[in-house]
Amino acid sequence: MDLSVTLSGLKLQNPVIPASGCFGFGQEYLPYYDINMLGSFSFKGTTLAPRFGNELPRVAECAAGMLNSVGLQNPGIEKVIAEELPRLRAHFHQPLIANISGFSIEEYTACCKKMAACEQVGLVELNISCPNVHGGGLAFGADAHSAAAVTAACKKVCAKPLYVKLSPNVTDIAEIACACEAAGADGLSLINTLLGMRLDLKTRKPILANGMGGLSGPAVFPVALRMVWQTYQRVKIPIIGMGGVACARDVIEMMLAGAAAVQVGATNLVNPMVCKEIIEDLPGVMKELGILRLQEIVGAAH
């Protein structure tokens, strides 16, 4: 069985990638298994300056998933490059995915340039769900024009493949995807979390201090699958699919819809062994379904 996949010329030993925000910088998972078995992983979303994040509480449970409003807490790009990446080098020898965020095009390009210069980074993942402080606070990914502008600016300074992570909180995600492709994106990551909220019945107020947060977990899988399907029909660049992936069969389903690789997010927080289990289960599921090479099934359901 051949589990290897390719993303913009970057070969991964398998398509299983822990998603940004759900795997930190990998250190917490070292006691559980050899993380070097992963295809890659997208490390914690990094910004130019350190961020404390949103006020507590930041997490709320719900059926078949969770809400989070962490707010991009991270130590800042200089510390990530100087401390986190060297520490990780001892345990992880696959190419990394550097997830970056910003609140202006200038911040995005600065982060992009710095991360792309790191030898360990195989590709840069641009999270455009952040509010544009110079554009009235609307997220960069909320409309095609803003998404294309930040993509084009980052592509000019990025020496590595550039993948744009898209928000599902839009009318037509495929339209945004097409705009990013036209602006030079090498690939796409989708979906980010869906906007949701929970109320405390006793206080009659939102559970999250921020009011609303991002919904992730198995509940969003059918929505993510639909958006990967729709986007695959409109673009020619590779897609990393994510959203509610929890088992090997979900990986196969996501790849059939058009994903060239698959990220696993919230399930890591429930079962820290999930990525290991998926990688170990994939050959058996492939045999059952008559699949010899995973790369050959990308988009095969179309």
C-alpha positions as CSV (number, residue, x, y, z in Angstrom):
1,M,0.0,0.0,0.0
2,D,1.3,3.4,-0.9
3,L,0.2,6.1,1.5
4,S,2.4,8.9,0.2
5,V,0.9,12.1,-1.2
6,T,2.4,15.2,-2.9
7,L,1.6,18.8,-2.1
8,S,3.0,21.3,-4.7
9,G,6.1,19.1,-5.2
10,L,6.5,18.4,-1.5
11,K,6.2,14.6,-0.9
12,L,4.7,13.4,2.4
13,Q,4.9,9.8,3.7
14,N,1.1,9.9,4.3
15,P,-1.7,12.4,4.1
16,V,-2.3,12.7,7.9
17,I,-1.6,16.2,9.3
18,P,-2.6,17.5,12.7
19,A,-4.3,20.9,12.2
20,S,-3.0,24.2,13.5
21,G,-4.2,25.0,17.0
22,C,-4.8,21.4,18.0
23,F,-1.2,20.1,18.2
24,G,0.7,23.1,19.6
25,F,4.3,22.8,18.6
26,G,4.2,19.0,19.0
27,Q,5.8,18.8,22.4
28,E,2.6,17.7,24.3
29,Y,2.2,14.7,22.1
30,L,5.7,13.3,22.4
31,P,4.8,11.0,25.4
32,Y,2.1,9.4,23.4
33,Y,3.7,8.3,20.1
34,D,6.6,9.0,17.7
35,I,5.2,12.1,15.9
36,N,7.8,11.5,13.1
37,M,5.2,9.0,11.7
38,L,3.0,11.9,10.7
39,G,2.9,13.2,7.1
40,S,3.5,16.7,8.5
41,F,1.8,18.9,11.0
42,S,0.6,22.5,11.0
43,F,2.0,24.1,14.1
44,K,0.2,26.7,16.3
45,G,-0.9,29.8,14.4
46,T,1.9,32.4,14.7
47,T,1.7,36.2,14.5
48,L,4.3,38.8,14.3
49,A,4.0,39.9,17.9
50,P,3.3,37.7,20.9
51,R,-0.4,37.4,21.8
52,F,-2.1,36.4,25.0
53,G,-5.4,35.6,23.2
54,N,-9.0,36.2,24.3
55,E,-10.3,36.4,27.8
56,L,-11.4,33.2,29.6
57,P,-13.5,31.1,29.3
58,R,-12.3,30.2,25.8
59,V,-13.8,26.8,25.3
60,A,-17.3,25.4,25.4
61,E,-18.5,21.9,24.8
62,C,-21.4,20.9,22.5
63,A,-22.8,17.8,20.9
64,A,-20.3,16.2,18.4
65,G,-17.8,19.0,18.8
66,M,-16.5,22.0,20.7
67,L,-16.4,25.8,20.5
68,N,-13.2,27.7,20.9
69,S,-12.3,31.4,21.1
70,V,-8.6,31.1,21.9
71,G,-7.7,34.2,19.9
72,L,-4.4,33.2,18.4
73,Q,-2.5,32.9,21.6
74,N,1.2,32.4,20.6
75,P,4.7,33.5,21.7
76,G,5.3,35.5,18.5
77,I,7.3,34.6,15.4
78,E,10.8,35.5,16.7
79,K,10.4,33.1,19.7
80,V,8.8,30.4,17.5
81,I,11.8,30.5,15.1
82,A,14.5,30.9,17.8
83,E,13.1,28.4,20.4
84,E,10.2,26.2,19.2
85,L,11.5,25.1,15.8
86,P,15.0,24.1,17.1
87,R,13.4,22.2,20.0
88,L,11.1,20.4,17.5
89,R,14.0,19.4,15.2
90,A,15.1,16.7,17.6
91,H,11.8,14.9,17.4
92,F,10.4,15.7,13.9
93,H,12.2,15.2,10.6
94,Q,9.4,15.7,8.2
95,P,8.6,19.1,6.5
96,L,6.5,21.4,8.7
97,I,3.5,23.5,7.8
98,A,3.9,27.0,9.2
99,N,0.5,28.5,9.9
100,I,0.6,32.3,10.1
101,S,-1.9,35.0,10.9
102,G,-1.9,38.8,10.8
103,F,-4.1,41.9,11.2
104,S,-2.7,43.8,8.2
105,I,-1.1,42.8,4.9
106,E,2.2,44.1,6.3
107,E,2.0,41.7,9.2
108,Y,1.2,38.8,7.0
109,T,4.0,39.4,4.6
110,A,6.5,39.9,7.4
111,C,5.6,36.6,8.9
112,C,5.4,34.8,5.6
113,K,8.9,35.9,4.6
114,K,10.4,34.9,8.0
115,M,8.8,31.5,8.0
116,A,9.6,30.6,4.4
117,A,13.2,31.2,5.2
118,C,13.2,28.4,7.8
119,E,14.7,25.1,6.6
120,Q,12.2,23.0,8.5
121,V,9.2,24.6,6.9
122,G,7.9,22.8,3.8
123,L,5.0,25.1,3.1
124,V,3.3,28.2,4.6
125,E,-0.4,28.1,5.5
126,L,-2.0,31.5,5.4
127,N,-4.9,31.8,7.9
128,I,-7.0,34.6,6.4
129,S,-9.8,34.4,9.0
130,C,-8.3,37.3,10.9
131,P,-9.9,40.7,11.0
132,N,-8.3,43.3,8.8
133,V,-7.6,46.2,11.2
134,H,-7.1,48.6,8.2
135,G,-10.2,47.4,6.5
136,G,-12.9,48.0,9.0
137,G,-12.4,44.8,11.0
138,L,-13.9,42.4,8.3
139,A,-11.9,39.2,8.0
140,F,-9.5,39.0,5.0
141,G,-11.2,35.8,3.9
142,A,-14.7,37.3,4.0
143,D,-14.5,38.6,0.4
144,A,-12.7,37.7,-2.8
145,H,-10.9,41.0,-3.2
146,S,-9.3,41.1,0.3
147,A,-8.4,37.4,0.0
148,A,-6.7,38.0,-3.3
149,A,-4.8,41.0,-2.0
150,V,-3.2,39.3,0.9
151,T,-2.5,36.2,-1.1
152,A,-0.7,38.2,-3.9
153,A,1.3,40.2,-1.3
154,C,2.5,37.1,0.5
155,K,3.2,35.2,-2.7
156,K,5.8,37.9,-3.7
157,V,7.8,37.2,-0.5
158,C,7.2,33.5,0.0
159,A,10.0,31.2,-1.1
160,K,8.0,28.1,-0.2
161,P,4.6,26.8,-1.5
162,L,1.8,29.1,-0.2
163,Y,-1.5,27.5,0.9
164,V,-4.4,29.8,1.9
165,K,-6.7,28.5,4.7
166,L,-10.3,29.5,4.0
167,S,-13.1,30.4,6.3
168,P,-16.5,28.6,5.8
169,N,-18.3,31.7,7.1
170,V,-18.9,33.0,3.6
171,T,-21.6,32.8,1.0
172,D,-19.5,31.0,-1.6
173,I,-16.2,29.5,-0.5
174,A,-15.3,28.4,-4.0
175,E,-15.4,32.0,-5.2
176,I,-12.9,33.0,-2.5
177,A,-10.8,29.9,-3.5
178,C,-10.8,31.0,-7.2
179,A,-9.7,34.5,-6.2
180,C,-6.8,33.1,-4.2
181,E,-5.7,30.8,-7.0
182,A,-5.8,33.7,-9.5
183,A,-3.6,35.7,-7.0
184,G,-0.9,33.0,-7.0
185,A,-1.8,30.6,-4.2
186,D,-0.1,27.2,-4.6
187,G,-2.8,25.4,-2.7
188,L,-5.7,25.8,-0.3
189,S,-6.6,24.5,3.2
190,L,-10.3,24.2,4.1
191,I,-12.2,24.6,6.2
192,N,-11.5,26.7,9.2
193,T,-14.1,26.6,12.0
194,L,-17.8,27.5,11.7
195,L,-19.0,30.4,13.8
196,G,-21.2,29.3,16.7
197,M,-22.2,30.0,20.4
198,R,-23.5,28.4,23.6
199,L,-25.6,30.0,26.4
200,D,-25.4,29.4,30.1
201,L,-28.9,28.6,31.1
202,K,-28.4,29.9,34.7
203,T,-26.7,33.2,33.9
204,R,-28.5,33.5,30.5
205,K,-25.3,34.8,29.0
206,P,-22.9,33.4,26.5
207,I,-20.5,30.7,27.9
208,L,-17.5,32.1,25.9
209,A,-16.2,35.4,27.1
210,N,-15.9,36.5,23.5
211,G,-19.6,35.6,23.0
212,M,-19.1,33.5,19.8
213,G,-16.4,31.0,18.8
214,G,-15.4,28.5,16.2
215,L,-17.2,25.2,16.0
216,S,-15.0,22.2,15.2
217,G,-15.3,18.4,15.6
218,P,-17.3,15.6,13.9
219,A,-20.4,17.9,13.6
220,V,-18.8,20.0,10.9
221,F,-17.5,17.1,8.7
222,P,-20.4,17.0,6.2
223,V,-20.1,20.8,5.8
224,A,-16.3,20.6,5.3
225,L,-16.7,17.7,2.8
226,R,-19.3,19.7,0.8
227,M,-17.0,22.7,0.6
228,V,-14.0,20.6,-0.4
229,W,-16.2,19.0,-3.1
230,Q,-17.4,22.4,-4.4
231,T,-13.9,23.9,-4.4
232,Y,-12.3,21.0,-6.1
233,Q,-14.7,21.6,-9.0
234,R,-13.6,25.2,-9.4
235,V,-9.8,25.2,-8.9
236,K,-6.8,23.3,-10.3
237,I,-4.4,23.8,-7.2
238,P,-4.2,21.1,-4.4
239,I,-6.5,21.2,-1.5
240,I,-5.8,20.1,2.1
241,G,-9.2,19.1,3.5
242,M,-10.1,19.4,7.2
243,G,-13.1,19.7,9.5
244,G,-14.4,17.0,11.8
245,V,-12.0,14.3,10.5
246,A,-11.9,11.5,13.1
247,C,-10.9,8.2,11.5
248,A,-9.3,6.6,8.5
249,R,-12.6,6.4,6.6
250,D,-13.1,10.1,7.0
251,V,-9.6,10.6,5.4
252,I,-10.6,8.4,2.4
253,E,-13.9,10.3,2.0
254,M,-12.2,13.7,2.2
255,M,-9.7,12.6,-0.5
256,L,-12.4,11.2,-2.8
257,A,-14.1,14.7,-2.5
258,G,-10.9,16.3,-3.7
259,A,-8.4,16.7,-0.9
260,A,-4.8,15.9,-1.7
261,A,-4.0,15.6,2.1
262,V,-6.1,15.8,5.3
263,Q,-5.7,17.7,8.5
264,V,-7.1,16.3,11.8
265,G,-8.1,19.0,14.3
266,A,-10.3,18.8,17.4
267,T,-10.2,15.0,17.7
268,N,-6.6,15.3,18.8
269,L,-7.9,17.1,22.0
270,V,-10.3,14.2,22.7
271,N,-8.0,11.4,21.7
272,P,-4.3,12.3,21.5
273,M,-3.6,9.0,19.7
274,V,-6.0,9.7,16.9
275,C,-3.5,10.6,14.2
276,K,-1.4,7.5,15.0
277,E,-4.5,5.3,14.9
278,I,-5.6,6.8,11.5
279,I,-2.2,6.1,9.9
280,E,-2.2,2.6,11.3
281,D,-5.8,1.9,10.1
282,L,-5.4,3.4,6.6
283,P,-3.8,0.3,5.0
284,G,-6.6,-2.0,6.2
285,V,-9.3,0.4,4.9
286,M,-7.4,0.8,1.6
287,K,-7.3,-3.0,1.2
288,E,-11.0,-3.3,2.0
289,L,-11.8,-0.7,-0.7
290,G,-9.4,-1.9,-3.3
291,I,-7.1,1.2,-3.1
292,L,-3.4,0.6,-3.8
293,R,-2.2,4.2,-4.0
294,L,-3.9,7.0,-2.0
295,Q,-2.8,9.7,-4.4
296,E,-4.8,8.0,-7.2
297,I,-8.2,8.6,-5.4
298,V,-7.9,12.4,-5.0
299,G,-11.1,13.7,-6.5
300,A,-12.2,10.3,-7.7
301,A,-15.8,10.8,-6.6
302,H,-16.3,13.5,-9.2
